[in-house]
Amino acid sequence: MSAFLKFNQFVEDVAEKVHNLAADTIKVLLTNVAPVATNAVKADITEIAAGNGYTAGGTASAQVSSAQTSGTYKLVLSDVLFTAVGGPIATFRYAVFYNDTPVAPADPLIGYYDYGAAVIITDGNSFLVDVDAVNGTLTLA
């Protein structure tokens, strides 16, 4: 599994109450353009084209748990499955997590997975963004 890489702005956004990770809608979008740590909002990301089973804006990842133990917060999100229907989904390499709930700033970024190489989902096949159910999507200590 790829390591989860956070965006720098996410740290400030947490401190300034932009996110309510226990209740907000967290989405996963796909891109083939490398994100950089200084990206701050969804508009900074070049998303793949919608179609053939991929919806613009990505897919929601439900919260499985959001809890703190001994001073360490852990967010566990559900896996997200992308399935190609009627043709292939556009090639991607990165799965980007963002918060779809806040209006200011709109769609703040959280972090992403880098799969290390281009991923192609051919018609009728699926790709699972497999979120770590034990260690969580992210931890804050």
Long-range contacts (C-beta under 8 A, 24 or more apart in sequence): 1-130, 1-132, 2-113, 2-114, 2-115, 2-116, 3-113, 3-114, 4-111, 4-112, 4-113, 4-132, 4-137, 4-138, 5-35, 5-37, 5-111, 5-112, 5-113, 5-114, 6-110, 6-111, 6-138, 7-35, 7-37, 7-38, 7-39, 7-40, 7-109, 7-110, 7-111, 7-112, 8-37, 8-38, 8-40, 9-38, 9-39, 9-40, 9-41, 9-108, 9-109, 10-108, 10-109, 10-110, 10-111, 13-105, 13-108, 14-140, 18-99, 18-102, 18-105, 18-108, 19-99, 19-102, 19-108, 19-110, 20-101, 21-63, 21-66, 21-75, 21-99, 22-63, 22-66, 23-63, 23-101, 24-99, 24-100, 24-101, 24-102, 25-60, 25-99, 25-100, 25-101, 26-60, 26-61, 26-63, 26-77, 26-97, 26-98, 26-99, 26-100, 26-110, 27-57, 27-58, 27-59, 27-60, 27-61, 27-97, 27-98, 27-99, 27-100, 28-58, 28-59, 28-60, 28-61, 28-80, 28-95, 28-96, 28-97, 28-129, 29-57, 29-58, 29-95, 29-96, 29-98, 30-54, 30-58, 30-82, 30-89, 30-90, 30-92, 30-94, 30-95, 30-96, 31-92, 31-93, 31-94, 31-96, 32-90, 32-91, 32-92, 32-93, 32-94, 32-118, 33-94, 34-93, 34-94, 34-114, 35-94, 35-96, 35-109, 35-112, 39-109, 40-105, 40-108, 40-109, 41-98, 41-105, 41-106, 41-107, 41-108, 41-109, 42-96, 42-98, 42-106, 42-107, 42-108, 42-109, 43-106, 43-107, 44-109, 45-96, 45-98, 45-109, 48-89, 48-90, 48-91, 48-92, 49-90, 51-87, 51-89, 51-90, 52-84, 52-85, 52-86, 52-87, 52-88, 52-89, 52-90, 52-123, 53-82, 53-83, 53-84, 53-85, 53-86, 53-89, 53-121, 54-82, 54-84, 54-89, 54-90, 57-100, 58-96, 58-98, 60-100, 61-97, 61-129, 61-131, 61-137, 64-133, 65-136, 71-141, 72-139, 72-140, 72-141, 73-139, 73-140, 73-141, 74-135, 74-136, 74-138, 74-139, 75-136, 75-137, 75-138, 75-139, 76-131, 76-132, 76-133, 76-136, 76-137, 77-131, 77-137, 78-131, 79-128, 79-129, 79-130, 79-131, 80-128, 80-129, 80-131, 81-126, 81-127, 81-128, 81-129, 82-121, 82-126, 82-127, 82-128, 82-129, 83-121, 83-124, 83-125, 83-126, 84-121, 84-122, 84-123, 84-124, 84-125, 84-126, 85-123, 85-124, 86-123, 87-123, 88-120, 88-121, 88-122, 88-123, 89-120, 89-121, 89-127, 91-118, 91-119, 91-120, 92-118, 92-119, 93-117, 93-118, 93-119, 95-129, 97-137, 110-138, 111-137, 111-138
